[in-house]
Amino acid sequence: MKQRRPWGIIVVAFLMILFGLAEVVTGFTHQFFGVTTARGAVSAYAGASLGALYAAAGVLVLTMRKSAVALAIGCLATDVVGRVAMVLTGLYPVASSAQTVAIVIGTAIVIAFALYILSKWRAFE
């Protein structure tokens, strides 16, 4: 008998996919709800790549397989490191407090998703 996906895991996975796709869009448009990225190809591709990793992590979690979930955690960790790198290189400008708060909250959400998924490790096959 196949194990059912717990609702919390489903919700988190779909939010990861949604937020990841929003990050891809932000990478190419350079703006999303007041958060901006630096203009240019490097910023666009870096932001879109991080968003794709974020969305891929959500898809991997939906498989309910431990090996895929371990890879998803790696994707989320890469997303966090990438966000920090984008800030340090100026690709995510922190010229305003609103921008800085948005980046911190967005990164904290990624970390919270990773911690939630890790806390549910036993639910995965």
C-alpha positions as CSV (number, residue, x, y, z in Angstrom):
1,M,0.0,0.0,0.0
2,K,1.4,3.4,-1.0
3,Q,1.9,5.9,1.8
4,R,-0.1,9.1,1.5
5,R,1.6,12.5,1.5
6,P,1.0,14.5,4.7
7,W,-0.8,17.8,4.0
8,G,2.0,19.8,5.5
9,I,4.6,18.4,3.1
10,I,2.3,18.9,0.1
11,V,1.7,22.6,1.1
12,V,5.4,23.3,1.6
13,A,6.3,21.6,-1.6
14,F,3.8,23.6,-3.6
15,L,4.9,26.8,-1.9
16,M,8.5,26.0,-2.8
17,I,7.4,25.5,-6.5
18,L,5.4,28.7,-6.5
19,F,8.1,30.8,-4.8
20,G,10.8,29.2,-7.0
21,L,8.8,30.1,-10.2
22,A,8.4,33.7,-8.8
23,E,12.1,33.9,-8.3
24,V,12.7,32.8,-11.9
25,V,10.3,35.6,-13.1
26,T,12.1,38.0,-10.8
27,G,15.4,37.0,-12.3
28,F,14.4,38.0,-15.7
29,T,12.1,41.0,-14.9
30,H,14.5,42.3,-12.2
31,Q,11.5,43.3,-10.0
32,F,8.9,41.5,-7.9
33,F,6.7,43.2,-5.3
34,G,9.2,46.0,-4.9
35,V,12.2,43.7,-4.6
36,T,14.7,44.4,-7.3
37,T,17.8,42.7,-8.7
38,A,20.7,44.3,-10.6
39,R,20.1,44.6,-14.3
40,G,22.2,42.4,-16.6
41,A,22.6,38.9,-17.9
42,V,24.6,37.6,-14.9
43,S,21.9,38.7,-12.5
44,A,19.1,37.4,-14.6
45,Y,20.6,33.9,-15.1
46,A,21.8,33.7,-11.5
47,G,18.4,34.6,-10.1
48,A,16.6,32.4,-12.5
49,S,18.9,29.5,-11.7
50,L,18.3,29.9,-8.0
51,G,14.6,30.0,-8.6
52,A,14.7,26.9,-10.7
53,L,16.6,25.1,-7.9
54,Y,13.9,26.2,-5.4
55,A,11.1,24.9,-7.6
56,A,13.0,21.7,-8.4
57,A,13.3,21.1,-4.6
58,G,9.5,21.3,-4.3
59,V,9.0,18.8,-7.1
60,L,11.6,16.5,-5.5
61,V,9.9,16.6,-2.2
62,L,6.6,15.6,-3.8
63,T,8.2,12.3,-4.8
64,M,8.3,11.3,-1.1
65,R,11.6,9.5,-1.7
66,K,14.4,10.0,0.8
67,S,17.0,10.2,-1.9
68,A,15.1,12.9,-3.8
69,V,14.4,14.8,-0.6
70,A,18.1,14.7,0.3
71,L,18.8,16.2,-3.2
72,A,16.0,18.8,-2.5
73,I,17.8,19.8,0.7
74,G,20.9,20.3,-1.3
75,C,19.0,22.5,-3.8
76,L,17.7,24.6,-0.9
77,A,21.1,24.9,0.6
78,T,22.5,26.0,-2.7
79,D,19.7,28.5,-3.0
80,V,20.7,30.0,0.4
81,V,24.4,30.2,-0.5
82,G,23.5,31.6,-3.9
83,R,21.4,34.4,-2.3
84,V,24.2,35.3,0.0
85,A,26.6,35.3,-3.0
86,M,24.2,37.5,-5.0
87,V,24.1,40.0,-2.1
88,L,27.9,40.0,-1.6
89,T,28.4,40.6,-5.4
90,G,25.8,43.3,-5.6
91,L,23.4,41.3,-7.8
92,Y,20.9,41.6,-5.0
93,P,21.3,45.3,-4.1
94,V,20.7,46.2,-0.5
95,A,20.4,49.9,-1.0
96,S,17.2,50.2,1.1
97,S,16.0,48.7,4.3
98,A,12.9,47.3,2.6
99,Q,15.1,45.5,0.0
100,T,17.3,44.1,2.8
101,V,14.3,42.9,4.8
102,A,12.8,41.3,1.8
103,I,16.0,39.4,1.0
104,V,16.4,38.3,4.7
105,I,12.8,37.1,4.9
106,G,12.9,35.3,1.6
107,T,16.1,33.5,2.6
108,A,14.6,32.7,6.1
109,I,11.6,31.1,4.3
110,V,14.0,28.9,2.3
111,I,15.7,27.9,5.5
112,A,12.4,27.3,7.3
113,F,11.2,25.0,4.4
114,A,14.5,23.0,4.6
115,L,14.2,22.6,8.4
116,Y,10.5,21.6,8.1
117,I,11.3,19.0,5.5
118,L,14.2,17.7,7.6
119,S,11.8,17.5,10.6
120,K,9.5,15.2,8.6
121,W,12.3,12.9,7.4
122,R,10.6,9.8,8.7
123,A,7.6,10.5,6.5
124,F,9.7,9.8,3.4
125,E,10.3,6.4,1.9
